[in-house]
Amino acid sequence: MTGLIELQDMEFYAYHGCFDAEKKVGGRFLVNLWLEYDIEKAAKSDNIKDALNYQVAYEIVEEQMKIKSSLLENVCQRILDALFAKFPELLTAQVDVSKMAPAIKGKMKAVTMTLRSEKEERFGIQDEEEAEKQDSGFHTSLFNIPSC
């Protein structure tokens, strides 16, 4: 049985952007996160130790937002990499990072990058040498809307 945890509208002040001013002055960012995992054990035990701890997930996002990046794509990828590294039970994760009032021509509320990763099952791997040639075990793709 799978469940979905949503962390909505996490707000951070960060220094992401291609322009020097963005890296020095910073700006406001909103982050949304969808985490799908096997909830069967947690649902039966009612014990936080059996659940995906969303406080820890928040702390991972917070730590990654502190690292300056030129591109939102890089921020999203680092968040997903850190989440999958911390939570082996994670099946699918999606992150939206929105730069509020971006420094571009025209009036705009935000620009958002959405990235989604799924843990892949490895089928048909014949030996260890072939396994080493495979990618990291995660598939990453872009989506326009949350689809977890």
N, C-alpha and C positions, 0 to 999 in steps of 0.2 A: 504494500500500500504506500503510495507516495503522497506527500503533502507539499504545500508551497508556503514559504514564509516570504512576506513582502515587507521591506523596510522602505518607507515612503518619505520623500521630501527631507532627506538628511541635508542640512545646510552647513556649508563650509566656506571659509574665506581662504582662498588659495592663490597661487601665483603661476597659473598655467596660461600659456599663450606664446605666439610667435614674435610679438612686438616687445621691445625692451620695456616700455611703459607697463605692459601687463605683468611682466616678470618682476618689476620693482614695486608697483602700486598694488597689484593683485586685484581680485574681484570676488564676487559672490557666485557660488556654485551650488546647485541642487543635485543630489544623487538619489536614484531609486534603484532598489535591488530586489530581484526575485531569486529565491533559492529553493530548488526542488530536491527533496531527498526522501529516502525510505523512512517513514515515520512509524512503522508498525511497532517497534520495540518501545518507543517513547509513548505512543498512544496507549499501550497496555500497562506500562510500568508507572506512568505519571511521575517520572523522575527526570530532572533536568540533565542528569548525566547521560541519559539516553537520547537526548534531543540535540539538534543543531542549535548551538547557543547564539542567538541573534545579537546579544551584547558583544560577544567576541567578533561576530561578523561586522558590527558597527565599528569596532576598534580597528579592524583590518582596513576598512574603507577610510577611516580617519587618518591612519598612518600613511596610506598611499596618497591621500590628498595633500599631505604635507610635502611630498616630493615634487619639485618643479618639473613640468613637462611642457614642451612646445605644443604638442598635439593632444587632443582629447582621446584619440585612438590609443595613445600610449598609456594614458591614465586608466582607461577602461581595461586594457589588456593586463596591466599590473594588478589591478583589483581582482580580476578573475583568476589570474595565476596564483595570487596569494590566498584566495578563498579555496581553490581546489587543493592547494598545498596543505592547508590547515584542516580541511574537512574531507576525509576520504569517503564519507558517506554521501557527499554531494553528487547528484546526478546531472543536474542542469543549473546553470546560473546565468542571469542576465543582469546587466548594469546599464543604466542611463546616467550620463553625466551631462548636466546642462550648465552652460556658461551664461549667466544672467547678464543682460544688457551688453552683448559683445561689442568690441571696438571695431565696428565695421560701418560702412556708409549705410545710412538708413536707420529708421527706428524699428527696433525688434525687441521682443521680450526676452528671448533666449535662443541659443543654438544648442542642440542636443546630439550627442553621439550615443548610439545604442550598440552594445556588443553582447553576444550570447555565446556561451560555450556549453558543450555536452560532453560528458565522460563517454568515451567510446569503449565498447567491448571489442576485444581482439579475437577475431575468428580467423582460422586458417593459417596461423603462424606455425611453421614446421619446426623450427629450431631456434636456439638462443641467438645465433648469428642473424637470422632473418628478423627476429624480434628487435634487435638493436638497430636495424635499418629503418624500422617503423618510426613514425613521429611520436610525440610525447604522450599520445593516448587521448588527446583532447581535440575536438573539432570546433573551430570558431567561425562564426558567420554573422552577418549584419541583418537586423530586422528593423522595420519601421515602427512596429508596435509591440508591446509586451505579448509574448506568446507562450510563456511557461505554463 
